[in-house]
Amino acid sequence: MGPQGEQGVPGKPGTCDDLFYVDAAGRVVAPVCAPYLVDAQGYTWRVDQETGQPTHEGTVPSHSTTLSDLAFLVYFETGDCSGTAFMTFPVAPRMPFLVLGKYRVRADDAAFSERQFRSKWQEDGTCDGFQGRPPVQEAAAFPMGPELELTPPTAFQGPLHIERRP
């Protein structure tokens, strides 16, 4: 291993190197290092780079996946889908997601924990009571919050592109 080279010129802190997503009409959408919008209620929305539409998002460490509805990932500790509903998909706090066509948001204090589940919703919201099958052992999940009436932020004109802006 050779000697360390000279230190480069540090960038401005917190500016994402002045790189921004910009819509087809020239409006700045978000910095490239934080490509999300935070609405007036504090909810976080991803903006689809192709369409410019704010969208709900499921997140997994190191990448994101947009899903239309997460009902099939809702589990219960009871055998009849009653009681507290738990989401098994790792959605970030304050990021809206759809369950049976209604928005939900993970609360700031809704931590993932290991649980044992005895039933789950199917895609249409009917209950799968695991008849003749053992419970799901040690699955990580967080308690879901209530249904919310949310309106995504106004759309941008897609597709988005990256520009350097001061």
ChimeraX commands (.cxc) that place a marker at each C-alpha (Angstrom):
marker #1 position 0.00,0.00,0.00 radius 0.5
marker #1 position 1.44,3.38,-0.99 radius 0.5
marker #1 position 1.41,6.70,0.84 radius 0.5
marker #1 position -1.87,8.53,1.26 radius 0.5
marker #1 position -2.53,11.21,-1.36 radius 0.5
marker #1 position -3.46,14.83,-0.76 radius 0.5
marker #1 position -6.86,15.60,0.69 radius 0.5
marker #1 position -9.27,16.94,-1.90 radius 0.5
marker #1 position -11.34,20.08,-1.54 radius 0.5
marker #1 position -14.23,19.33,0.80 radius 0.5
marker #1 position -17.74,19.90,-0.56 radius 0.5
marker #1 position -20.26,22.16,1.08 radius 0.5
marker #1 position -21.90,20.26,3.96 radius 0.5
marker #1 position -25.51,19.21,3.41 radius 0.5
marker #1 position -25.81,20.41,-0.17 radius 0.5
marker #1 position -25.66,17.10,-2.10 radius 0.5
marker #1 position -22.98,18.68,-4.29 radius 0.5
marker #1 position -25.68,21.04,-5.58 radius 0.5
marker #1 position -27.29,18.16,-7.53 radius 0.5
marker #1 position -31.07,18.16,-7.72 radius 0.5
marker #1 position -33.83,16.22,-9.41 radius 0.5
marker #1 position -35.59,18.65,-11.76 radius 0.5
marker #1 position -38.86,18.01,-13.59 radius 0.5
marker #1 position -39.45,18.43,-17.34 radius 0.5
marker #1 position -40.80,21.96,-16.71 radius 0.5
marker #1 position -37.60,23.00,-14.89 radius 0.5
marker #1 position -38.99,22.89,-11.32 radius 0.5
marker #1 position -36.65,21.60,-8.61 radius 0.5
marker #1 position -38.14,18.47,-7.01 radius 0.5
marker #1 position -35.61,17.36,-4.39 radius 0.5
marker #1 position -31.86,16.97,-3.77 radius 0.5
marker #1 position -30.44,13.77,-5.29 radius 0.5
marker #1 position -29.10,12.67,-1.91 radius 0.5
marker #1 position -32.58,12.93,-0.35 radius 0.5
marker #1 position -35.11,12.31,-3.16 radius 0.5
marker #1 position -38.19,12.68,-1.00 radius 0.5
marker #1 position -40.86,15.28,-0.37 radius 0.5
marker #1 position -42.11,16.00,3.13 radius 0.5
marker #1 position -45.70,17.25,3.07 radius 0.5
marker #1 position -47.33,19.80,5.40 radius 0.5
marker #1 position -48.31,17.00,7.82 radius 0.5
marker #1 position -44.74,15.69,8.03 radius 0.5
marker #1 position -45.31,12.57,5.91 radius 0.5
marker #1 position -42.53,11.51,3.54 radius 0.5
marker #1 position -43.23,10.69,-0.11 radius 0.5
marker #1 position -40.93,9.38,-2.84 radius 0.5
marker #1 position -41.32,10.96,-6.29 radius 0.5
marker #1 position -41.37,8.54,-9.21 radius 0.5
marker #1 position -38.50,9.61,-11.50 radius 0.5
marker #1 position -40.36,8.66,-14.67 radius 0.5
marker #1 position -43.83,10.08,-14.00 radius 0.5
marker #1 position -43.12,12.84,-11.46 radius 0.5
marker #1 position -45.93,11.48,-9.25 radius 0.5
marker #1 position -45.46,11.35,-5.47 radius 0.5
marker #1 position -45.93,7.75,-4.41 radius 0.5
marker #1 position -46.05,5.60,-1.34 radius 0.5
marker #1 position -43.01,3.45,-0.84 radius 0.5
marker #1 position -41.92,0.35,0.99 radius 0.5
marker #1 position -38.28,0.50,1.98 radius 0.5
marker #1 position -35.69,-2.17,2.48 radius 0.5
marker #1 position -32.11,-1.34,3.50 radius 0.5
marker #1 position -30.08,-0.27,0.44 radius 0.5
marker #1 position -32.99,-0.09,-2.03 radius 0.5
marker #1 position -36.66,0.74,-2.35 radius 0.5
marker #1 position -39.59,-1.11,-3.79 radius 0.5
marker #1 position -42.90,0.47,-4.65 radius 0.5
marker #1 position -45.81,-1.82,-3.88 radius 0.5
marker #1 position -49.43,-1.09,-4.68 radius 0.5
marker #1 position -50.93,-2.60,-1.52 radius 0.5
marker #1 position -49.37,-4.33,1.49 radius 0.5
marker #1 position -52.46,-6.14,2.85 radius 0.5
marker #1 position -50.87,-9.56,2.30 radius 0.5
marker #1 position -48.07,-8.57,4.71 radius 0.5
marker #1 position -50.39,-7.84,7.67 radius 0.5
marker #1 position -50.21,-10.46,10.45 radius 0.5
marker #1 position -51.97,-11.08,13.78 radius 0.5
marker #1 position -51.02,-12.84,17.00 radius 0.5
marker #1 position -54.55,-14.29,17.20 radius 0.5
marker #1 position -55.89,-17.10,15.02 radius 0.5
marker #1 position -58.79,-15.05,13.59 radius 0.5
marker #1 position -57.18,-11.78,12.39 radius 0.5
marker #1 position -58.46,-9.88,15.41 radius 0.5
marker #1 position -56.57,-7.64,17.77 radius 0.5
marker #1 position -53.52,-5.60,16.86 radius 0.5
marker #1 position -52.50,-5.73,13.21 radius 0.5
marker #1 position -48.76,-5.96,12.54 radius 0.5
marker #1 position -46.91,-4.97,9.36 radius 0.5
marker #1 position -44.06,-7.30,8.44 radius 0.5
marker #1 position -42.65,-5.15,5.61 radius 0.5
marker #1 position -39.96,-2.69,6.82 radius 0.5
marker #1 position -41.62,0.62,5.97 radius 0.5
marker #1 position -39.80,3.68,7.30 radius 0.5
marker #1 position -41.60,5.83,9.90 radius 0.5
marker #1 position -43.72,8.69,8.49 radius 0.5
marker #1 position -43.78,7.10,5.02 radius 0.5
marker #1 position -47.35,6.37,3.82 radius 0.5
marker #1 position -48.18,2.89,2.57 radius 0.5
marker #1 position -51.44,1.34,1.36 radius 0.5
marker #1 position -53.31,-1.48,3.07 radius 0.5
marker #1 position -56.61,-2.45,1.46 radius 0.5
marker #1 position -56.63,0.84,-0.43 radius 0.5
marker #1 position -56.28,3.01,2.69 radius 0.5
marker #1 position -53.16,4.84,3.77 radius 0.5
marker #1 position -51.36,3.91,6.94 radius 0.5
marker #1 position -48.17,5.40,8.37 radius 0.5
marker #1 position -45.66,3.76,10.68 radius 0.5
marker #1 position -45.47,5.79,13.89 radius 0.5
marker #1 position -42.14,7.25,15.03 radius 0.5
marker #1 position -42.14,4.91,18.04 radius 0.5
marker #1 position -43.43,1.75,16.28 radius 0.5
marker #1 position -40.32,-0.40,16.58 radius 0.5
marker #1 position -39.80,-3.74,14.84 radius 0.5
marker #1 position -39.80,-6.68,17.22 radius 0.5
marker #1 position -39.89,-10.46,16.90 radius 0.5
marker #1 position -43.36,-11.97,17.30 radius 0.5
marker #1 position -45.25,-15.18,16.72 radius 0.5
marker #1 position -48.23,-14.91,14.36 radius 0.5
marker #1 position -51.28,-17.18,14.08 radius 0.5
marker #1 position -53.14,-15.50,11.18 radius 0.5
marker #1 position -52.71,-12.99,8.37 radius 0.5
marker #1 position -54.70,-11.06,5.81 radius 0.5
marker #1 position -54.80,-12.20,2.25 radius 0.5
marker #1 position -54.57,-9.67,-0.60 radius 0.5
marker #1 position -58.34,-9.01,-0.43 radius 0.5
marker #1 position -58.38,-8.59,3.37 radius 0.5
marker #1 position -59.94,-11.97,4.16 radius 0.5
marker #1 position -58.41,-13.87,7.04 radius 0.5
marker #1 position -56.00,-16.78,6.62 radius 0.5
marker #1 position -56.16,-18.53,10.00 radius 0.5
marker #1 position -53.31,-20.93,9.20 radius 0.5
marker #1 position -55.68,-23.92,9.57 radius 0.5
marker #1 position -53.59,-27.07,9.78 radius 0.5
marker #1 position -50.34,-25.06,9.70 radius 0.5
marker #1 position -48.12,-24.00,12.58 radius 0.5
marker #1 position -47.83,-20.33,13.58 radius 0.5
marker #1 position -45.21,-18.15,11.92 radius 0.5
marker #1 position -42.30,-18.23,14.36 radius 0.5
marker #1 position -40.18,-15.22,15.23 radius 0.5
marker #1 position -41.19,-12.78,12.48 radius 0.5
marker #1 position -40.18,-9.13,12.80 radius 0.5
marker #1 position -43.02,-6.64,12.57 radius 0.5
marker #1 position -44.32,-3.32,13.91 radius 0.5
marker #1 position -47.87,-2.48,15.09 radius 0.5
marker #1 position -49.84,-0.70,12.35 radius 0.5
marker #1 position -51.43,2.64,13.01 radius 0.5
marker #1 position -54.99,3.61,12.07 radius 0.5
marker #1 position -56.26,4.30,8.56 radius 0.5
marker #1 position -55.57,7.89,7.47 radius 0.5
marker #1 position -57.12,10.18,4.87 radius 0.5
marker #1 position -54.05,11.44,3.02 radius 0.5
marker #1 position -53.61,13.27,-0.25 radius 0.5
marker #1 position -50.22,12.91,-1.92 radius 0.5
marker #1 position -48.44,16.18,-2.75 radius 0.5
marker #1 position -48.94,17.75,-6.18 radius 0.5
marker #1 position -47.25,15.88,-9.02 radius 0.5
marker #1 position -44.32,17.15,-11.03 radius 0.5
marker #1 position -43.96,16.86,-14.81 radius 0.5
marker #1 position -42.02,13.67,-15.57 radius 0.5
marker #1 position -39.55,12.46,-16.41 radius 0.5
marker #1 position -37.17,13.87,-13.83 radius 0.5
marker #1 position -33.53,14.57,-14.60 radius 0.5
marker #1 position -30.50,15.64,-12.55 radius 0.5
marker #1 position -29.08,19.16,-12.73 radius 0.5
marker #1 position -26.49,21.06,-10.77 radius 0.5
marker #1 position -28.19,24.05,-9.15 radius 0.5
marker #1 position -26.71,26.61,-6.74 radius 0.5
marker link #1:1,2 radius 0.2
marker link #1:2,3 radius 0.2
marker link #1:3,4 radius 0.2
marker link #1:4,5 radius 0.2
marker link #1:5,6 radius 0.2
marker link #1:6,7 radius 0.2
marker link #1:7,8 radius 0.2
marker link #1:8,9 radius 0.2
marker link #1:9,10 radius 0.2
marker link #1:10,11 radius 0.2
marker link #1:11,12 radius 0.2
marker link #1:12,13 radius 0.2
marker link #1:13,14 radius 0.2
marker link #1:14,15 radius 0.2
marker link #1:15,16 radius 0.2
marker link #1:16,17 radius 0.2
marker link #1:17,18 radius 0.2
marker link #1:18,19 radius 0.2
marker link #1:19,20 radius 0.2
marker link #1:20,21 radius 0.2
marker link #1:21,22 radius 0.2
marker link #1:22,23 radius 0.2
marker link #1:23,24 radius 0.2
marker link #1:24,25 radius 0.2
marker link #1:25,26 radius 0.2
marker link #1:26,27 radius 0.2
marker link #1:27,28 radius 0.2
marker link #1:28,29 radius 0.2
marker link #1:29,30 radius 0.2
marker link #1:30,31 radius 0.2
marker link #1:31,32 radius 0.2
marker link #1:32,33 radius 0.2
marker link #1:33,34 radius 0.2
marker link #1:34,35 radius 0.2
marker link #1:35,36 radius 0.2
marker link #1:36,37 radius 0.2
marker link #1:37,38 radius 0.2
marker link #1:38,39 radius 0.2
marker link #1:39,40 radius 0.2
marker link #1:40,41 radius 0.2
marker link #1:41,42 radius 0.2
marker link #1:42,43 radius 0.2
marker link #1:43,44 radius 0.2
marker link #1:44,45 radius 0.2
marker link #1:45,46 radius 0.2
marker link #1:46,47 radius 0.2
marker link #1:47,48 radius 0.2
marker link #1:48,49 radius 0.2
marker link #1:49,50 radius 0.2
marker link #1:50,51 radius 0.2
marker link #1:51,52 radius 0.2
marker link #1:52,53 radius 0.2
marker link #1:53,54 radius 0.2
marker link #1:54,55 radius 0.2
marker link #1:55,56 radius 0.2
marker link #1:56,57 radius 0.2
marker link #1:57,58 radius 0.2
marker link #1:58,59 radius 0.2
marker link #1:59,60 radius 0.2
marker link #1:60,61 radius 0.2
marker link #1:61,62 radius 0.2
marker link #1:62,63 radius 0.2
marker link #1:63,64 radius 0.2
marker link #1:64,65 radius 0.2
marker link #1:65,66 radius 0.2
marker link #1:66,67 radius 0.2
marker link #1:67,68 radius 0.2
marker link #1:68,69 radius 0.2
marker link #1:69,70 radius 0.2
marker link #1:70,71 radius 0.2
marker link #1:71,72 radius 0.2
marker link #1:72,73 radius 0.2
marker link #1:73,74 radius 0.2
marker link #1:74,75 radius 0.2
marker link #1:75,76 radius 0.2
marker link #1:76,77 radius 0.2
marker link #1:77,78 radius 0.2
marker link #1:78,79 radius 0.2
marker link #1:79,80 radius 0.2
marker link #1:80,81 radius 0.2
marker link #1:81,82 radius 0.2
marker link #1:82,83 radius 0.2
marker link #1:83,84 radius 0.2
marker link #1:84,85 radius 0.2
marker link #1:85,86 radius 0.2
marker link #1:86,87 radius 0.2
marker link #1:87,88 radius 0.2
marker link #1:88,89 radius 0.2
marker link #1:89,90 radius 0.2
marker link #1:90,91 radius 0.2
marker link #1:91,92 radius 0.2
marker link #1:92,93 radius 0.2
marker link #1:93,94 radius 0.2
marker link #1:94,95 radius 0.2
marker link #1:95,96 radius 0.2
marker link #1:96,97 radius 0.2
marker link #1:97,98 radius 0.2
marker link #1:98,99 radius 0.2
marker link #1:99,100 radius 0.2
marker link #1:100,101 radius 0.2
marker link #1:101,102 radius 0.2
marker link #1:102,103 radius 0.2
marker link #1:103,104 radius 0.2
marker link #1:104,105 radius 0.2
marker link #1:105,106 radius 0.2
marker link #1:106,107 radius 0.2
marker link #1:107,108 radius 0.2
marker link #1:108,109 radius 0.2
marker link #1:109,110 radius 0.2
marker link #1:110,111 radius 0.2
marker link #1:111,112 radius 0.2
marker link #1:112,113 radius 0.2
marker link #1:113,114 radius 0.2
marker link #1:114,115 radius 0.2
marker link #1:115,116 radius 0.2
marker link #1:116,117 radius 0.2
marker link #1:117,118 radius 0.2
marker link #1:118,119 radius 0.2
marker link #1:119,120 radius 0.2
marker link #1:120,121 radius 0.2
marker link #1:121,122 radius 0.2
marker link #1:122,123 radius 0.2
marker link #1:123,124 radius 0.2
marker link #1:124,125 radius 0.2
marker link #1:125,126 radius 0.2
marker link #1:126,127 radius 0.2
marker link #1:127,128 radius 0.2
marker link #1:128,129 radius 0.2
marker link #1:129,130 radius 0.2
marker link #1:130,131 radius 0.2
marker link #1:131,132 radius 0.2
marker link #1:132,133 radius 0.2
marker link #1:133,134 radius 0.2
marker link #1:134,135 radius 0.2
marker link #1:135,136 radius 0.2
marker link #1:136,137 radius 0.2
marker link #1:137,138 radius 0.2
marker link #1:138,139 radius 0.2
marker link #1:139,140 radius 0.2
marker link #1:140,141 radius 0.2
marker link #1:141,142 radius 0.2
marker link #1:142,143 radius 0.2
marker link #1:143,144 radius 0.2
marker link #1:144,145 radius 0.2
marker link #1:145,146 radius 0.2
marker link #1:146,147 radius 0.2
marker link #1:147,148 radius 0.2
marker link #1:148,149 radius 0.2
marker link #1:149,150 radius 0.2
marker link #1:150,151 radius 0.2
marker link #1:151,152 radius 0.2
marker link #1:152,153 radius 0.2
marker link #1:153,154 radius 0.2
marker link #1:154,155 radius 0.2
marker link #1:155,156 radius 0.2
marker link #1:156,157 radius 0.2
marker link #1:157,158 radius 0.2
marker link #1:158,159 radius 0.2
marker link #1:159,160 radius 0.2
marker link #1:160,161 radius 0.2
marker link #1:161,162 radius 0.2
marker link #1:162,163 radius 0.2
marker link #1:163,164 radius 0.2
marker link #1:164,165 radius 0.2
marker link #1:165,166 radius 0.2
view
